[in-house]
């Protein structure tokens, strides 16, 4: 978006029915990656973060939506954990990262265990795995690509599929997670075959 296009805003007074229809149009636009403001179309990358705020001021309610284009990150998992804590779903506890760095071999072992656990959960029950396992896997996978032992290995496709898995997790989309996990497992096999 150019600087001038960022400053466009539309405020309108309308009936409840018209407002509901406009919100449905915005939701449809988010799902399809494009929103229109006064006839100007804006592309919304599917990796964008969206914040929706609803607050009350006396008897008045204010609704605010912020859309920020960005790549997928593990931060969304933390937000997912916080959301689950606030709604009382599950029993999550935050664990702090280990203070001693793992060896490359131990990191690969932990990655393999977490990937297996996540894959098993999603493929057997189409349920979402626990957030801590997903966060651990995400952080470890990103870290692995930075280890000196990984020099010369191409993690591009693996990291792209990792981002796809995280996006699917953030959307609670089990079928999309299954697809991304299938690609991650295939990449793992190819990597082991190529670099062992």
C-alpha positions, -999 to 999 in steps of 0.1 A, spaced: 0 0 0 13 35 -8 14 62 19 -16 80 5 -37 48 3 -30 40 40 -48 72 50 -81 64 34 -109 57 59 -146 53 56 -171 60 83 -207 55 77 -239 57 97 -263 28 88 -288 4 101 -279 -28 121 -287 -48 90 -265 -26 67 -237 -28 93 -239 -66 95 -238 -68 57 -207 -45 56 -190 -67 82 -198 -98 62 -182 -81 31 -151 -74 51 -150 -109 65 -154 -123 29 -126 -99 17 -103 -112 45 -109 -148 36 -103 -140 -1 -73 -117 4 -88 -85 -9 -108 -57 7 -123 -27 -10 -125 9 4 -144 34 -16 -138 13 -48 -101 9 -42 -90 -28 -38 -64 -37 -12 -46 -70 -12 -45 -87 22 -17 -113 23 -29 -145 41 0 -141 65 -14 -108 78 -22 -105 114 -56 -92 123 -66 -76 156 -102 -72 164 -112 -51 193 -146 -46 208 -149 -23 238 -177 -7 257 -179 29 267 -210 32 288 -238 20 266 -218 25 234 -198 -3 218 -167 4 197 -154 -21 171 -119 -17 157 -102 -39 132 -65 -36 124 -49 -56 96 -11 -58 95 7 -76 66 34 -99 79 50 -133 76 38 -161 99 56 -162 133 55 -182 164 39 -152 181 5 -163 169 10 -194 190 16 -174 221 -16 -154 213 -34 -188 208 -22 -200 242 -33 -167 259 -67 -170 242 -71 -205 254 -61 -194 289 -86 -166 289 -114 -189 278 -104 -216 302 -98 -243 275 -71 -268 283 -44 -267 309 -15 -248 295 16 -238 313 44 -217 299 78 -232 299 109 -212 296 135 -221 270 164 -241 282 193 -220 294 219 -244 279 219 -245 241 212 -280 227 236 -298 205 225 -301 168 220 -338 173 197 -333 204 178 -305 187 171 -328 157 160 -355 180 136 -332 198 123 -318 165 116 -353 153 98 -362 185 76 -330 184 69 -334 147 58 -370 153 36 -360 182 20 -332 162 14 -354 132 -1 -382 152 -25 -358 170 -37 -342 138 -39 -373 116 -57 -395 142 -83 -372 155 -81 -340 134 -77 -323 168 -52 -295 172 -20 -304 191 -12 -286 224 3 -251 219 35 -258 238 44 -286 215 37 -265 184 56 -236 199 86 -258 208 86 -274 173 84 -240 156 111 -224 177 134 -254 173 129 -256 136 137 -220 131 168 -224 154 180 -255 136 184 -235 103 208 -212 121 231 -239 136 266 -240 121 261 -277 113 232 -267 91 254 -246 69 249 -256 32 215 -272 38 186 -255 21 157 -250 46 137 -226 24 109 -250 15 109 -265 50 105 -231 66 78 -221 41 58 -253 50 65 -246 87 49 -211 83 19 -228 65 15 -252 94 16 -223 119 -10 -203 99 -33 -234 98 -28 -239 135 -37 -202 142 -68 -207 121 -76 -240 138 -77 -256 103 -69 -293 108 -70 -302 71 -45 -275 62 -23 -286 91 -24 -321 78 -13 -310 43 15 -289 58 26 -317 81 27 -341 52 51 -317 34 72 -313 65 75 -350 71 85 -355 34 111 -327 37 124 -344 68 128 -377 50 145 -360 20 168 -340 42 179 -372 62 184 -391 29 205 -362 14 226 -352 44 232 -384 63 
